[in-house]
């Protein structure tokens, strides 16, 4: 990897960390950059997942004020996230590289769609005022299913988590965003540990992503408290659609 490539990977990590703290979808930035510097598709995805763990951790640390009083709630949901994360990570490792490369453009476009509708979702959740409490297994099931997707690909995981929490858990949206960050951290960490244990990580690239992601997440939480993330979200969606279409064209 050249010095210029290294700078590009760190910048992608920084942007991804910030985007994940604001809305989710950071993988849409790191994955194509890792492809561009020479990593094959599955390895680019696993390396991105390992590197972005620090970004989720940084966001959770920065959100500790909003996490106050949510420990019991988080513990009730984390188990389902761990089970789903293991299933998604195993699925990623057992599919062939060609099969993964074939499905990735559609996953990228799906993630872009999730990010695009998030503002309307957030407005609707705020308008509801509160979400009725549901039987515990309902959010656990949906968190688990979201975790399968989260470790198989990951882009848009935060949007999925926030949608589930906003629909099924009664609380302020900022506090739910903080809880979303913790769940995303655990899910990503479980996948990362499995990828590390099986040797599916390009360590230097993962380290560069990690350095950028931690700084980006800390900055992203600060912005999330003060600024509407619409401009950043639109930029990520535009980039993501371009990446998805490009990957589709390459398969023709």
N, C-alpha and C positions, 0 to 999 in steps of 0.2 A: 504494500500500500504506500503510495507516494505521500509526501507531506501535504500536498493540496487535497488529496483524498481524505487524509486524516482530519484536516480542518473542516471539510464538508461533512464528515460523519459526526464530529462534535457539534457543529451547527445544527444538523438534523436532530441530534439528541436534545439539544437545548430547546428547539422549537417544539419537539414532540412532548417534552416534559411540561412545557407551558400549556400546550393545547390539551393535554390530558387533565391538567388541573382545571382548565376553563370549561371544557366541554367533552373531551374524549376524542379519539381518532389519531393519536400520535403515531401509531404504527403506519399510517398512510404517508408519513414523512420519512421515517427511518427505513422502512422496508425497501422502497424504490432506490434510496441512496445506497443501501448495502448491496442491492442488485447491481447498481451502476459501478461500484468499486470492485466487482468481480465475484461476489458470493453467489452460489447457486440458490434457487428459491427456498427450499426447506431450511438450509443453513442460514440464509438471510433472515428468515422468520424467527428461528430459534435464537439467533444471536441478538436480534432486536428485542425479543422478550426478556432475555437475561439483562441486557443493558438498561432497559426501561424500568427495572425493579427499583433502582435508586430514585427515579423520578416519582414513582408512586409513594415511596417512602418519604421523600422530601415534601410532597404535597400533604401527606398525612401529618407530618410534624408541624407544618405551617398551619394546618387546620385544627390543631389540638384544642383551641378555644371552642370551636363548634362541636368537637367530639365529646366534650364534657357531658357526663351522664348517659352516654350511649353504650357503655361497655357490655351490659347484659344483652342488649339488642344485637350488638355486633357478634357476640359469641353464639347467639342462637342461629345466626345466618352463616357464619364462617364454615361450619361443618359441611353444609350443602355445597358451598363454594369449593371446598377442598376436593370433595368427591367428583364434582363436575370438572374441575381443573385437571385432575388426574386422567379422567376419561378423554378429555380433549387433547391433552399432551400425548397420550398413548396413540390416539387416532392419528395425530400428525406424524408420529414416528413410524407408524406401520404402513401408511399410504406411500405409494411410489412417488418419486420426485416429479415424474411426468404428470401423474394424476393431480398432485398438489398444484403444479404450475397451471394445469388446465382450469382448476376451479378458482384460483386466486383472483382473476379479473372480476368474477362475479361477486366474490366476497368484498373486494375493494369497492365496487359500485354499491353493494348493499350497505357497507359502512358509510359511504357518502350519503345515501338516502337517509340513514338514521341521523346523521349529523344535520342534514338539511331540515328535517322535521323537528329537531329538538327545540327550537324557539317556540313553536306552536305548542309543543308538549309542555314546556315549562309554563307558558301562559295559562294553559288549561289546568295544570296542576295547582298553580297559584289561585286561579279563579274558584277552584273547588273548596279552597280554604283548609280542608283537612281530608285525609283519606280514612275511611272506616277501617277499623282493625279487622283482620281476617284470621281464619285458623292458621296456625304456625306453618303447617305443611305447604300452604299455598305459596307464600313468598320463598320458602326454602326450595320448593320444586323449581320455581322460575329462576331463582338465583343459580341453582345447580345447572339448569339448561343454558343459562347465559355463560356460565363458567366453562362449559364444554366448548362453546364458540370462542371464548376468550383465550384459551390456550391453544386452540387449533389455529386461529389466525390473530384475533385480538383487536383489530381496528374497530372502534365503535363500542368496545366493551363498556366503557364508562357510561355511554348513552343508554345501553341496555340496563345496566345496574340502576341508574337514576330513574329510568322509566318504571321499573319494577317497584323500587322503594317509594316513588311518588304516588303510584297507584294504590299501594297496599299498606303503607306505613304513615301514620298521622304525625307529621312534624313539619317544621319550617324547611323550606327548600335548601337553604344554605347548610343546615345541619344534615339533611339527607345527602347533599353533595359531598360533605365531609365523610359520611358513612360509606358512600359510594367509593370514595378514594381508598378507604381501608379494605373493603371487599376486593377491589381491583388489585390492591397490593398483595393480598393473600393469594388470590387466584394466579396472578402473574408469578409470584414467588414459587408456588407449587410447581408450575410448569417449568420455571427456570431451573429449579433443583433437579427435576427429572432430565432436562436437557443437558445439564452439567454432568450428571451421573452417567449418562449414556455417551458422553463425549461429543455432543452435537452443538458445539459452540466455537466460534472463532474469537478467541479471547481478546486479542488486541482491539478488534473492532467493537466488541462488547464493552470494553473498558472506556473507549472513546465515547460511545453512546451514553454510558453511565455518568461520566463526568458532566456532559452537557445536559442530560436529563435532570439531574439533581438541581442544578442551578436554574434550569428553565422552570421546574415545578415550583420552586420557592417564589420565583418572580410571578408565575402564573396565578398562584393563590392570592398574592397581593392585588393583582389586577382583577381577579374574580370578585373580590370584595368591593371594588370601586367602579369597575367599568363593564358595560355590556360587551360580551365576547363576540358579538355578531360579525364584526369585520374579520376577526381571526377565523371564525367558523367558516365564513364564506370563502376565504382564501384556501383553507384546508379542503373544502369540498371541491373547489375548482381544480386544485392540484390533484386530488384523489380521482376525480372523473378523468382528467387527462392521463393519469397513470393507468387507470382501468381500461380506458379505450386503447391506449398504446399497447398494453399487454394483450388485449383481444386481437388487435391488428397483427401483432407478432405471431399469433397462433394460426392465422389464415394462410 
